[in-house]
Structure formats: structure tokens, C-alpha cells
């Protein structure tokens, strides 16, 4: 059974169609990276999944049942936009209020458990308004975890985090799904970070799902390239451009050759033309470059 199965989903806001004929499958136990540009329909889809807004058409099933089913709704934890905490209250008091709102039995025990999961047990006495952005995001995830939901839907939880905040959030995601009983749908524009934890991906554009794949399928689809530096980069680029169809300079100053070739072949070719190679390696494009290629209609 899948955690989420969506068929032909649509959402209209007046004359504007935000989501159109969208199909989506999220396996149980997955960390599903939901990717798309601003305005592509990600947040709208997440709000329909969680019942925050009604759909205009299509079907949404959560664990095989309609998403409006009361028992199903109780299995969903949500963090979309902001957790809605009171700034003047402590993290602990905000969590206890949410536990009371959800009628959680043994609320103290439940709050301690989720704060420990998101690495916030040592900051329970902090006022929410004094927490860093990363801490606030983790409080929001802790609130979403109250009630022990099987499905978490998180909208842009990585935005604005520093490197340490990113690392902690990755650890939190992996902890949440480690026993295979929970599933996470997470949207993010930080594709490099998402690639470190996601097991599955869905790429949405203009309200339509244009690609779904596993992490393994992504890895097989990403093009391999040879990257190099030489003592005469301009001359090297011209020479390689005469022989290979696609030669580009990346942000780190390496020349990339995307044709099916080997480092040995390139080194030999440049040596025969009087150019010494100082660095050379084989690598593969990541999720971000794959996504940009896909949006531009290129080959991955």
C-alpha cells in the first residue's frame, strides 16, 4: 500500500487553474522530495492532501482511503508556512497547548518524546520568539509529530537555515523514517540538501506532474561528465569545442565535457595539441542540474 495515491487532481481559483490533472504516488516509508518552481502548484497540492483547501476534481487517497476520512486525517501531521506559535510563550508551553488542542493522552510524555526527536529537548524553556529560524522550524515539525502521525507534509522546512541547521534537519528527517512506519513529503528549493535525504522525487510544473522517480532512478538518469583544468583554459575550451558537442565552464572554473568519453582520451588529445592538463576527474550532475535541464527541455 502507498502512503499517498493521487489521480487526475485539479484545483481552480476562479478562472485560474493552479493544479491540472496531477498524478502522484508516495510509497510508505519514503522521504518524497516535492520539487517545482514558485507558482508550480506544490503548496496548493500539499494543502489539498492535508484537507486545508478542497480539491476541484480528481481523487486523493491516504493509505488506501479517501483523504477526507476522519481516521485518515488523524494520521497526517502538517507544517505549511509557519507553526503558529505564541512568541511570548516558551517552546514547552506552546507544545503543551498544541497537545491539549489535539487531546493527546499523557501530554508531557508526548511532548518530551517529539522534542527529543527534533533535537529541541534542551531548548524547551526558551521563549519561542527568541529561537533561531532553524529552531522554530524544528518546533513546527515537533508539533506536526504530536499524535504520532504516519504521514508528515512539510512545506519548505529548510528555507533560511545555516549549514548546521541543515545538518540537524537532515538528521531529524532520517530519524523520523528510520523504522519504516512514517512517510515524509517535503517541498524545497534547496535541491542539493534535498538530494542528501530524499528516497523519491516528484517534479511538478505549471500544475502538472512531469516526472516521478526513485533516488536510484535519478542517479541512473544523471549524465556523467569529465571535468578538467589546464594551464591554458581559453585554448583548451576552443580545442575541446572543436571535437566534442558540449563543453561548458562550471562555477568552480572547470571545463566540463558531457560527451561519452574518457579522461585518458581527453588528456591524450590535449597533449597532442601542446596543452598540459593540471586537473581532471569524472563526475555526475546532481539533482539541481538535472532539474534545470528538465525545465529547459534538455537531455539529463
N, C-alpha and C positions, 0 to 999 in steps of 0.2 A: 504493500500500500504506500502511496505517495503522501507526503505531508500536504501538498497543495496541488490541485489539478484545475487549471483554468481553461475554458473553451470559449472562443469567439466573444471575449469580453469587450464591452464598449461602454463609454461614458461621454455624454454630451452635456455641455454647459451652454444652454441656449442653442445658438447656431454653430458653436464651436465644438468640434469632436476632439476630445483630449485623448481618448483611447479608442482604438478601432480594430475589431476582430483579433484581439490578442489571445494567444495560446501560451500557457506557461505550466511547466511541470517541475516541482521541487521535491526531490526524494527525501525520505525520512533520514535524519542524522546529518543532513548536508549543511554546509555553510554556503549559501547561494548568493553570489555576488550579482546584484541587480544594477546594470550599467546603462547609462544613457546621458545625452546632453541635457542641459536645462530646458524644461518645457517638453521633454520627450514623453512624459506620462508616468514616470516612476512613482512619484509621491501619490498621484491620483490612483494608480493601481494598488499601492500599499494601503491607502485609505479604504478602498473598496474591499480588499481582502479582510481587513480588520473590522469592517462594518461601520466605519466613521462616516462614510458617504454611501448612498445607494448606487448600484450599477444601473446603466440604461439598458443593457442586454447581455446575453451570454450567461455562463454558469461559473460559479466558484465553489469548489469542494475542498474541505479541510478534513484530512483523514477519512475520506470517502463519504462525507456527509455535507449537506449544504451549509455554507458559511454563516447563515443566519440561525442555525440550530443553537439553542441555548447551551447545550452541553459542549458543543464545538467552540463557541465563543469563549467559554471559560478556560479553554486550553491555549488561548492566544495572549501573549504579552507584547506590549507596543511601546515604542519610543519614536514618535514622529514630531519633529520640530523642537519641542522642549519638554522637560519632565513636569513643569507646572508646580514647582516647589515654592514655599514661602521663604523669602530671603532672610527674614529675621529669626527664623526658627533653625534649630540645629538639624544636621543630617538625620540624627536619630529620631527627632520629633517629627520631621517630615515623613520618614519611613513608617513610623507608628501610626500617623494619620492615614496614610495610604493603606496600611494593613487593616485599620478599623473600617475604612471605606469598603474594603473587599471582604470584610467579615472573616478575616484569616484566623483560624484557631491557633492558640499559643503564639500570639503575635511577636513577643520578644524573641522567642526561639527562631521564628521565621526570618525576622529582620537581621538577627545576628548571622544566620546562615547566608543570606544573599549579600550582605555587606562583606562577608569574608570572601565570597565568590568573586566580587568585583574589586578586591584589594582595598576596601574602604573601612575596614573594621577599626583601624587606628584613627580615623577622622570622624567618627560618629558624633563627637561633641562639637565639631566645627559648625559655625553658622553657615548656612547654605550660601549666603551672599559673599562669604569670604573664601569660598572654594575656587580653585582654578577651573578653567574650562574643562580640562580632562577629568577632574574630579566630579564636576557637575554631570558630565556625560555618563560617568560610571554610576552616579546616583540614579540617573534616569534608567539605566539598564537594570540596576538593583530593584527599582520599583516595578519594572516590567517582569522581573523574575518572581515577584511575590505571587503566591498561589501556585507555584511550581508549574508554569505553563509548558506545554510540549513544543510550542512554536513561538519564536520571537521574531518580530518585524521591526527592524531598526532603520531609520531614515537618516543618512549622513552622520553617523555617530563619530566619525574620525575627523570631521572638519575642525580646523583650528588647533589641533593637538601638536605638541612638540614631539621630538624624537622619543623621549622617554614615555610620554603619554601614548604614543602609537604602540610602543613595545608592550606596555601594560595591557592596552586594549586587545592586542593580538592574543596575549596570554589568556585574557578573560574569555574571548571567543572560543579558543581551543578547549578551555576548561568546561565551558557550558555544554559543548557537544561531545566530550570525550567518552561518555558512556553510551552514546548512540541513541538516547531517548529524546533528545532535544534537537530541533532544527532551527537554523537562523536564516532569515532573509535580510540581507544588509545592502543598502544602496550607498554608493560612494563615488566621488570623482577622483579619489586618490587611488588610482588603479595599481600602482606599484605596491602599495600597502595591502590592497585587497588580494593581490595575487599571492601574498605570503600565507594566507589562511583559507581562501575560498576553495571548495571542492567542486563547485559547479558555477556556471555563469549563465546569465540571461542578458542579452543586449537588445535594448528597446530603442526605436527611432520613430518619431512622429506618431506615437501611439500604437505602433505595431512591433511585435517581437520579430527581430530579424535573424537572431541566432541564439541557440542554446547549446551548451557543451559542458563536458566534464573538464576538470583541470588537465587530465591526461590527453583529452582530445585537443585542448588548446595547445599543449606542448607539441603535439604532433603537427599541428597546423601552422605553427610559427616558423617563419623562414630562418634558415641558418645563413650566416654571412661570415666573410673573412674581414677582419679589421686590422689596419696596419698604419704605421708611421714610417717616414723615411727622412733622409737628410734634405731632400728637395721635394716638398709636398706638392707645389704647383705643377712641376713637371711630371710627377708621379700621377697626379689626377688626370692630366691630359693623356698620358700614355695608357693608363688603365681604361679611360673613357673610349679610346680607340678600339680596345679589344673586348670590353665587357659592356653589356647593355645598361646596367645600372650601377653607378658609382656615386656615392654620396659622402659628404663630410658630416660627422656627428658632432654633438655638443662638446665632446671631450677632445675634439681635434683629430680623431682617427678617420681614415678613409675606409668606407665600407664597400665591399664588393659582394653583391647579392646573387650573382650567377653561380651555378653549380661548378665550383672549382675548389682547388686545394691551396693551402698556404705555400706548399712546395712549388706549385705551378706558377704562382704569382711572384715568388722570390726569384725563381729562375728567369722569368720573363723580364723583370725589372733589372736584374743583374746583367742580362744580355744587352740591356739598353743603358748601362752605365749608372744605375741607381742602386744604392745600398739601402736595404731595409733595416731600420733600427728596432722596430717592434712589430710583431704580427701574432694574431690569435684567431681562433674560430669561436663564434658566439651565436646566440639566437635572440631574435627580438622578443620582447616581453608583452604582457597584456596591453600596456598603454599603446605601444606601436602597432600591435595587432588591431586594436580598436580604431586607431586613427586611419590605418589602411582600409579597414572595413567601411568606415564612414566616407572615405574618399573613393570607394569602389575599386580599390587596388587588390592585388593578389597578396595573400598573407604570408 
